[in-house]
Amino acid sequence: MTVLPALRSRGFVASRPPRVDLDETPPLLPRKSQEHGALTLSNKEVPHWLGESNYILTGYRVPCNSTARCFYSWFYLHNETVNIYTHLIPAIGFAAAEVFVFRHFETLYPEAPVTDKAVFSLFLLTAIMCMSCSTLFHTFMSHSEKVAKACLRADYMGIAGLIFGDIISGLFLTLRSLTCMILFHPKFEGEEYRTFRAWTFICTGLSSLAPLMHAIILYGLEEMMEHGGLPYYLLEGLLHIIGVAFYVTRIPESLRPGKFDIWFNSHQIFHVLVVLATISQVIGIWSAYDYKYHTEISLLHRPRSLAG
């Protein structure tokens, strides 16, 4: 029993290392996060690119660099859950509407040209792409900085595509190119350009007033209100304006930081209003087209009086 101490004193055997208390070692993740399975973190515990908001304080997913873990986040609650589902479910709904158009458009409007069906299909396709890109962005925000930025640009592209889904004019296509150039430029990323990006979408969206004004001049305000779908277009514009106001002001979380981390924050409200605005536009386009189609068909098949 005395051999080992003697050998240690002469340097032949290494001294016994000091005991390490595992409870005192710094954890890889904050202890509060460990207690919750390390599924969510606070904005102080995540990289700047993931938790740059000063008003959403908790509920951030752990940066994972994993596609599978990003999709797994669909099945637990965090501060992007509502943002994911408020556009995932509408994307599925618009896809179902697209299938309906492909299968039943000729039955509803047998004498309509194929271009009319193409216009409806194109607009619904842009709605699907917008909602899908938004869903993917909010899903992959926690993957890595590079992937998050790429998905953010895809999200912007989807929004711009939705704005121009029913516009063919070269003027508006030019504006779309300018909008995309601004939104894709790295200089305009980050919180400091949040309002600038919002105004880019607003100004581009206002360009769609031109065909509406032209239609009012041609057919009159009363006719457009009654048969041209104008009330739905006005409602769409109002919903977009209110949504952008929430997006820019960050109300309500800017008034009470940390109280709306999971539910009812401004981005969630913005998402819902965008969906409602898109549905309003679909109804407006469809109602105006339905009236136009049946009016033209009734005139085409009206019996002609014999000349005396």
C-alpha positions in Angstrom: 0.0 0.0 0.0 3.0 2.3 0.5 4.6 1.5 -2.9 2.5 3.8 -5.1 2.9 6.9 -2.8 6.6 6.4 -2.8 6.8 6.0 -6.6 4.6 9.1 -7.0 7.0 11.1 -4.8 9.9 10.2 -7.0 8.1 11.0 -10.2 7.8 7.5 -11.5 4.0 7.5 -11.4 1.9 10.5 -12.3 0.0 12.1 -9.6 -3.7 11.5 -9.4 -5.5 14.1 -11.4 -7.9 16.4 -9.5 -11.5 15.3 -9.5 -13.7 17.3 -11.8 -17.2 18.1 -10.8 -19.3 17.8 -13.9 -22.0 20.0 -12.4 -19.5 22.9 -12.4 -18.2 22.6 -16.0 -19.7 25.0 -18.5 -22.4 23.3 -20.6 -22.4 23.4 -24.4 -25.9 24.9 -24.2 -27.3 27.1 -21.4 -28.7 25.0 -18.6 -32.2 26.4 -19.1 -32.1 25.1 -22.7 -30.9 21.7 -21.5 -33.8 21.4 -19.2 -36.2 21.9 -22.2 -34.3 19.4 -24.4 -32.3 22.2 -26.1 -35.1 22.7 -28.6 -35.4 26.5 -28.1 -33.1 29.3 -27.0 -33.3 32.9 -26.1 -32.2 35.7 -28.5 -29.0 36.1 -26.3 -28.1 32.4 -26.9 -28.3 32.3 -30.7 -26.1 33.9 -33.4 -27.0 37.4 -34.5 -28.3 36.2 -37.9 -31.0 34.1 -36.2 -31.9 36.3 -33.2 -31.6 39.8 -34.4 -35.0 40.9 -33.1 -35.0 43.0 -29.9 -38.7 42.2 -29.3 -38.9 38.4 -29.8 -36.8 37.3 -26.8 -37.4 33.5 -26.6 -38.4 30.5 -28.7 -35.5 30.4 -31.1 -34.6 27.0 -32.5 -31.0 25.7 -32.0 -28.9 26.3 -35.1 -28.6 22.8 -36.5 -27.1 22.7 -40.0 -29.5 19.8 -40.7 -32.4 19.6 -43.2 -34.0 16.8 -41.2 -33.9 18.8 -37.9 -35.4 21.8 -39.7 -38.3 19.8 -40.9 -38.6 18.1 -37.5 -39.2 21.6 -36.0 -42.7 21.4 -37.7 -43.7 19.2 -34.8 -42.8 21.2 -31.7 -43.6 24.8 -30.7 -41.2 27.6 -31.3 -41.4 31.3 -32.4 -41.6 30.3 -36.1 -44.3 27.6 -35.8 -47.2 30.0 -36.5 -45.3 31.6 -39.4 -44.7 28.2 -41.0 -48.3 27.0 -40.7 -50.0 30.3 -41.7 -48.4 29.8 -45.1 -48.1 26.1 -45.4 -51.8 25.5 -45.1 -52.7 28.2 -47.6 -50.1 26.8 -50.0 -51.9 23.5 -49.9 -55.2 25.2 -50.4 -54.1 27.2 -53.4 -52.6 24.0 -54.9 -56.1 22.4 -54.5 -57.6 25.4 -56.3 -55.0 24.9 -59.1 -56.1 21.3 -59.5 -59.8 22.5 -59.6 -59.0 24.9 -62.3 -57.2 22.3 -64.4 -60.0 19.8 -64.0 -63.2 21.9 -64.1 -62.5 25.2 -65.9 -63.7 23.8 -69.3 -66.9 22.5 -67.7 -67.7 25.8 -66.1 -66.7 27.9 -69.1 -66.9 25.6 -72.2 -66.4 28.4 -74.7 -63.6 30.2 -72.9 -60.2 30.4 -74.7 -57.3 28.4 -73.3 -55.6 31.7 -72.5 -58.2 32.5 -69.9 -57.5 29.2 -68.1 -53.8 29.9 -68.4 -54.2 33.3 -66.6 -56.1 31.7 -63.7 -53.5 29.0 -63.5 -50.6 31.4 -63.5 -52.0 33.5 -60.7 -52.7 30.5 -58.5 -49.2 29.2 -59.3 -47.6 32.4 -58.1 -49.7 32.2 -54.9 -48.5 28.6 -54.4 -44.9 29.7 -54.9 -45.2 32.7 -52.6 -46.7 30.6 -49.7 -44.2 27.7 -50.3 -41.2 30.0 -50.4 -42.3 31.7 -47.2 -42.8 28.3 -45.5 -39.4 27.1 -46.6 -37.7 30.3 -45.3 -39.3 30.0 -41.9 -38.5 26.3 -41.8 -34.8 26.7 -42.7 -34.1 29.9 -40.7 -32.3 27.7 -38.1 -30.2 25.7 -40.6 -27.3 28.0 -41.1 -26.6 31.6 -42.0 -25.9 30.8 -45.6 -29.1 28.7 -46.1 -31.2 31.2 -44.1 -30.1 34.1 -46.4 -30.7 32.0 -49.5 -34.2 31.1 -48.4 -34.9 34.7 -47.4 -34.2 35.8 -51.0 -36.5 33.1 -52.3 -39.1 34.4 -49.9 -38.8 37.9 -51.4 -38.9 36.4 -54.9 -42.1 34.7 -54.0 -43.7 37.9 -52.8 -42.7 39.8 -55.9 -44.0 37.0 -58.0 -47.4 37.1 -56.3 -47.6 40.8 -56.9 -47.1 40.3 -60.6 -49.0 37.1 -61.0 -51.8 38.7 -63.0 -49.9 41.5 -64.7 -48.4 41.2 -68.2 -47.5 44.7 -69.1 -43.8 45.3 -69.8 -43.9 48.3 -67.5 -44.7 46.1 -64.5 -42.2 43.4 -65.6 -39.6 46.1 -65.6 -40.6 47.2 -62.1 -40.5 43.6 -61.0 -36.9 43.3 -62.2 -36.0 46.4 -60.3 -37.7 45.2 -57.2 -35.9 41.8 -57.3 -32.6 43.5 -57.9 -33.0 45.6 -54.8 -34.2 42.7 -52.6 -31.4 40.4 -53.8 -28.6 42.8 -53.2 -26.7 42.0 -50.0 -26.5 45.6 -49.1 -30.3 45.7 -48.4 -30.3 42.8 -46.0 -30.7 43.2 -42.2 -33.0 45.0 -39.9 -31.8 48.5 -40.8 -33.4 48.1 -44.3 -36.6 46.5 -43.1 -38.7 49.6 -43.8 -37.0 50.2 -47.1 -37.8 46.6 -48.3 -41.4 47.1 -47.2 -41.7 50.4 -49.2 -40.3 48.6 -52.2 -43.2 46.1 -52.1 -45.7 48.9 -51.5 -44.6 51.0 -54.4 -44.5 48.0 -56.7 -47.9 46.9 -55.6 -49.4 50.3 -56.2 -48.4 50.0 -59.8 -51.4 47.6 -60.2 -53.7 50.5 -59.7 -53.1 51.6 -63.3 -55.3 48.9 -64.9 -58.0 49.4 -62.3 -58.1 53.1 -63.0 -58.2 52.4 -66.7 -61.1 50.0 -66.2 -63.0 52.6 -64.1 -62.6 55.2 -66.9 -63.8 52.7 -69.5 -66.8 51.1 -67.6 -67.5 53.5 -64.8 -67.2 53.2 -61.1 -70.6 51.7 -60.5 -70.1 49.0 -63.1 -66.7 48.1 -61.6 -68.1 48.0 -58.1 -71.1 45.8 -59.1 -69.6 43.5 -61.7 -65.8 44.1 -62.0 -64.7 42.8 -58.6 -63.5 46.2 -57.5 -64.7 45.8 -53.8 -62.5 42.7 -53.6 -59.5 44.5 -55.1 -59.9 47.4 -52.6 -60.2 45.0 -49.7 -57.0 43.3 -51.0 -55.2 46.6 -51.0 -56.4 47.5 -47.6 -55.3 44.2 -46.1 -51.9 44.5 -47.6 -51.5 48.1 -46.3 -52.5 47.0 -42.8 -50.2 44.0 -43.0 -47.2 46.1 -44.0 -48.0 48.5 -41.2 -47.7 45.6 -38.7 -44.5 44.4 -40.5 -42.8 47.8 -40.2 -43.9 48.9 -36.7 -43.5 45.5 -35.1 -46.7 46.0 -33.1 -47.6 44.5 -30.7 -44.2 43.0 -29.7 -42.4 46.3 -29.9 -44.8 47.6 -27.2 -44.3 44.6 -24.9 -41.1 42.7 -25.8 -41.1 39.1 -24.8 -44.9 38.9 -24.5 -45.7 37.8 -28.1 -42.7 35.5 -28.8 -44.9 32.5 -29.8 -48.4 33.8 -30.5 -49.9 36.9 -32.1 -46.7 38.8 -33.0 -46.6 41.2 -36.0 -45.1 38.8 -38.5 -47.8 36.3 -37.8 -50.5 39.0 -38.3 -48.8 40.0 -41.5 -48.9 36.4 -42.8 -52.6 36.1 -42.1 -53.4 39.4 -43.7 -51.4 38.5 -46.8 -53.3 35.2 -47.1 -56.7 37.0 -46.7 -55.6 39.6 -49.3 -54.7 36.9 -51.8 -58.0 35.1 -51.3 -59.8 38.4 -51.8 -58.0 38.9 -55.1 -58.9 35.4 -56.3 -62.5 36.0 -55.5 -62.4 39.4 -57.3 -60.8 38.0 -60.4 -63.1 35.0 -60.5 -66.3 37.1 -60.0 -65.3 39.6 -62.6 -64.5 36.9 -65.1 -67.7 35.0 -64.4 -69.8 38.1 -65.1 -67.8 39.0 -68.2 -68.0 35.4 -69.6 -71.7 34.9 -69.2 -72.5 38.4 -70.5 -70.5 37.8 -73.6 -72.1 34.4 -74.1 -75.6 35.7 -73.7 -74.9 38.4 -76.3 -73.3 36.0 -78.6 -76.3 33.6 -78.5 -79.0 36.2 -78.4 -81.6 35.7 -81.2 -81.2 38.4 -83.9 -84.3 40.2 -85.0 -85.1 40.0 -88.7 -84.7 43.2 -90.6 -88.0 44.6 -92.0 
